[in-house]
Amino acid sequence: MQLTEGHREYWRKNLRITGILLGVWFLVTFVMGYYARDLNFNFFGWPFSFWMAAQGSLIIYVLIIWIYARYMNNLDQEFGVAEED
């Protein structure tokens, strides 16, 4: 099967958003964790490092999933490969 230019563009856009979101994931998971001790101010009554590890990271992970799903749904519609409702 020969890949058309449309297939290549679809995968290029897919890989771009995946790379960006993986970069955000890396920053939240490893960079924020590494510098957590330096974040020693209170946020809603808790140390910010604790809040970021316990709550903030989970919120960002859910946002990453939501952004990816929304982007891919729009991309599927743009290239005519969306699932029927």
LOKEKOL-273153 format. One line per field, with one value per residue: x, y, z of N, C-alpha, C in turn; residue number from 0. Coordinates in pm, 1 decimal. Example, Ala and Ser with C-alpha at 12.3 -4.5 7.8 and 13.67 -1.06 7.14 Angstrom:
<nodes>
n.xx: [1319.0,1285.0]
n.yy: [-569.0,-225.0]
n.zz: [780.0,708.0]
ca.xx: [1230.0,1367.0]
ca.yy: [-450.0,-106.0]
ca.zz: [780.0,714.0]
c.xx: [1320.0,1290.0]
c.yy: [-330.0,3.0]
c.zz: [780.0,787.0]
num: [0,1]
</nodes>
This chain:
<nodes>
n.xx: [84.2,60.0,159.6,-17.6,16.1,-159.8,-183.5,75.7,84.2,-113.7,5.2,234.4,129.3,9.6,234.8,365.9,190.4,191.7,461.1,484.6,302.4,417.3,649.8,544.8,442.9,687.0,809.5,630.1,636.5,911.0,1081.3,940.5,921.0,1190.0,1265.7,1099.4,1155.5,1253.0,1030.8,889.3,653.2,327.1,25.2,-304.2,-307.0,-133.7,198.4,345.4,493.7,401.4,130.3,152.9,261.6,63.8,-189.0,-181.0,-24.9,-183.1,-407.6,-296.2,-218.0,-467.7,-561.0,-376.5,-455.4,-717.2,-669.3,-523.6,-715.4,-919.4,-780.5,-707.7,-960.3,-1050.9,-853.0,-901.0,-1153.3,-1081.0,-926.9,-1105.7,-1147.2,-1295.0,-1486.2,-1819.1,-2101.6]
n.yy: [-118.3,211.0,513.3,813.6,1170.4,1287.9,1094.4,1108.3,1372.7,1364.1,1184.9,1330.5,1554.2,1418.5,1304.5,1540.1,1665.0,1462.0,1459.9,1718.0,1702.0,1491.9,1619.2,1810.9,1634.0,1520.6,1748.2,1804.6,1564.9,1493.2,1725.8,1910.0,1744.9,1715.9,1975.1,2017.7,2046.2,2302.2,2454.8,2597.8,2729.8,2816.5,2682.9,2700.8,2633.1,2417.6,2287.9,2387.8,2205.5,1956.9,1978.4,1999.1,1751.1,1576.0,1664.7,1858.5,1746.5,1529.2,1661.3,1792.9,1570.5,1463.8,1679.3,1667.5,1426.2,1497.2,1711.8,1578.2,1389.3,1559.0,1706.4,1499.3,1406.3,1630.6,1633.6,1387.5,1441.8,1645.8,1507.1,1324.5,1075.1,1025.3,863.5,743.1,875.1]
n.zz: [0.0,-90.4,59.0,72.7,22.7,197.4,401.6,504.8,597.1,794.1,980.9,1039.9,1172.7,1385.8,1515.7,1587.4,1779.5,1967.4,2045.3,2159.3,2374.0,2517.7,2593.7,2771.5,2963.5,3053.0,3167.3,3379.0,3524.9,3578.1,3588.3,3753.0,3976.9,4042.4,4116.7,4331.1,4604.8,4620.1,4590.2,4815.2,4922.9,5051.8,4923.9,4892.8,5162.7,5183.5,5141.3,4834.2,4682.1,4773.1,4700.2,4421.3,4354.4,4452.6,4358.2,4146.7,3938.2,3857.4,3758.7,3540.1,3387.4,3317.3,3165.6,2954.1,2832.0,2757.1,2579.2,2377.8,2285.5,2191.9,1994.9,1817.8,1739.4,1596.0,1397.6,1273.5,1161.8,986.1,798.3,705.8,829.6,1050.8,1306.6,1278.1,1453.4]
ca.xx: [0.0,135.5,110.8,-39.9,61.1,-255.0,-141.6,199.2,49.7,-186.5,100.5,321.9,56.3,-6.9,363.1,395.8,114.1,239.0,588.6,460.4,238.5,516.6,737.2,473.5,443.7,821.3,829.3,548.4,674.2,1048.9,1138.7,872.5,960.7,1328.6,1273.0,989.5,1203.0,1272.5,898.9,848.4,553.7,196.4,-72.9,-427.6,-278.2,-40.6,321.4,321.3,553.7,307.8,11.2,185.5,278.7,-58.3,-307.5,-152.3,21.1,-297.5,-490.3,-226.5,-226.4,-602.6,-564.5,-301.0,-541.5,-828.8,-616.9,-491.1,-838.5,-986.9,-700.2,-716.1,-1095.1,-1052.4,-765.6,-974.5,-1256.3,-1013.5,-879.2,-1214.9,-1138.2,-1365.9,-1586.1,-1958.0,-2168.5]
ca.yy: [0.0,335.6,623.0,938.2,1289.6,1306.7,1006.3,1162.0,1495.0,1318.7,1131.3,1440.5,1630.2,1330.4,1297.0,1671.4,1684.6,1362.1,1508.9,1833.5,1656.2,1415.1,1718.9,1863.2,1525.3,1512.0,1863.6,1789.5,1446.8,1487.7,1856.7,1960.6,1658.8,1743.8,2104.9,2029.0,2094.6,2446.8,2519.1,2589.0,2827.7,2754.9,2692.2,2651.3,2579.7,2305.5,2321.6,2377.5,2082.2,1847.9,1996.1,1969.3,1606.3,1502.6,1708.2,1931.9,1656.7,1452.8,1751.7,1815.4,1446.1,1457.3,1780.5,1614.9,1327.7,1568.9,1786.3,1483.6,1333.8,1664.4,1736.1,1387.8,1407.0,1735.2,1589.6,1282.4,1507.3,1720.6,1415.0,1238.8,939.4,1027.7,758.7,788.6,870.9]
ca.zz: [0.0,-105.2,141.8,0.3,94.9,307.4,511.1,564.3,671.3,912.6,1078.0,1081.5,1274.4,1500.7,1585.6,1645.1,1903.1,2063.2,2098.1,2246.4,2497.8,2593.3,2655.6,2888.3,3061.6,3109.3,3256.1,3500.0,3601.2,3622.3,3621.7,3873.1,4087.7,4077.3,4182.9,4427.7,4734.6,4610.6,4586.9,4955.3,4963.9,5074.8,4816.1,4953.0,5294.6,5176.2,5068.0,4690.8,4628.9,4803.3,4618.5,4281.9,4339.8,4484.5,4285.5,4024.0,3832.0,3807.9,3678.2,3413.4,3310.5,3260.0,3059.3,2840.5,2764.9,2695.5,2464.4,2271.6,2229.9,2116.2,1877.0,1724.0,1681.3,1493.6,1288.8,1201.8,1080.2,880.0,696.3,663.1,885.6,1178.5,1327.7,1275.8,1584.3]
c.xx: [88.3,74.0,97.0,15.4,-31.8,-221.6,-19.2,171.4,-23.7,-89.1,198.9,255.2,36.9,122.7,400.8,321.3,157.8,370.0,571.6,402.2,331.5,618.0,673.6,471.2,579.3,847.3,754.0,599.2,814.7,1105.2,1073.1,909.2,1101.8,1341.8,1168.3,1036.8,1222.1,1140.6,838.5,760.2,418.8,102.0,-199.4,-400.5,-183.0,88.0,300.3,378.9,462.5,185.4,39.0,199.3,146.5,-176.2,-275.6,-109.5,-94.8,-388.0,-425.9,-230.0,-363.1,-617.2,-488.7,-386.6,-655.1,-782.9,-586.9,-617.4,-911.2,-912.7,-714.5,-856.1,-1105.5,-967.4,-833.5,-1082.1,-1194.4,-971.8,-983.6,-1206.9,-1207.7,-1465.9,-1724.7,-2017.5,-2290.8]
c.yy: [124.1,443.6,748.9,1054.1,1320.9,1220.6,1062.5,1286.9,1461.1,1270.7,1236.7,1522.5,1547.4,1323.3,1429.2,1692.5,1584.3,1407.3,1625.4,1788.6,1569.0,1508.2,1779.4,1758.9,1514.3,1626.6,1846.6,1675.9,1457.7,1621.9,1913.4,1876.6,1687.6,1873.8,2122.7,2082.4,2245.9,2523.3,2516.1,2706.8,2757.6,2784.1,2624.2,2580.9,2461.8,2353.5,2296.0,2248.5,1962.4,1857.4,1957.8,1819.8,1532.2,1538.8,1769.0,1843.4,1577.8,1537.7,1773.5,1688.9,1432.2,1559.8,1733.8,1515.6,1397.7,1644.1,1692.2,1428.5,1436.5,1695.8,1624.4,1375.8,1511.2,1695.8,1480.0,1342.4,1581.9,1628.9,1311.9,1096.5,931.0,913.7,820.1,778.1,785.5]
c.zz: [0.0,-15.4,57.3,82.2,212.4,427.5,582.8,647.9,800.9,1019.8,1125.0,1192.1,1401.5,1581.6,1651.0,1776.5,2008.6,2126.3,2193.4,2379.5,2581.5,2659.6,2780.1,2999.2,3130.2,3207.2,3386.9,3587.3,3659.1,3665.7,3746.9,3994.8,4134.9,4156.7,4291.8,4562.4,4735.7,4611.0,4726.7,4996.7,4976.1,4959.5,4866.8,5085.7,5298.6,5111.0,4918.0,4633.5,4654.8,4713.2,4473.4,4259.9,4356.7,4394.7,4149.1,3909.4,3772.9,3719.8,3541.5,3327.3,3244.2,3147.7,2935.1,2762.1,2692.6,2570.3,2348.3,2205.7,2144.0,1986.0,1773.2,1663.1,1571.0,1373.0,1206.4,1112.4,962.9,765.7,655.9,714.4,1022.3,1186.0,1324.8,1414.9,1579.9]
num: [0,1,2,3,4,5,6,7,8,9,10,11,12,13,14,15,16,17,18,19,20,21,22,23,24,25,26,27,28,29,30,31,32,33,34,35,36,37,38,39,40,41,42,43,44,45,46,47,48,49,50,51,52,53,54,55,56,57,58,59,60,61,62,63,64,65,66,67,68,69,70,71,72,73,74,75,76,77,78,79,80,81,82,83,84]
</nodes>
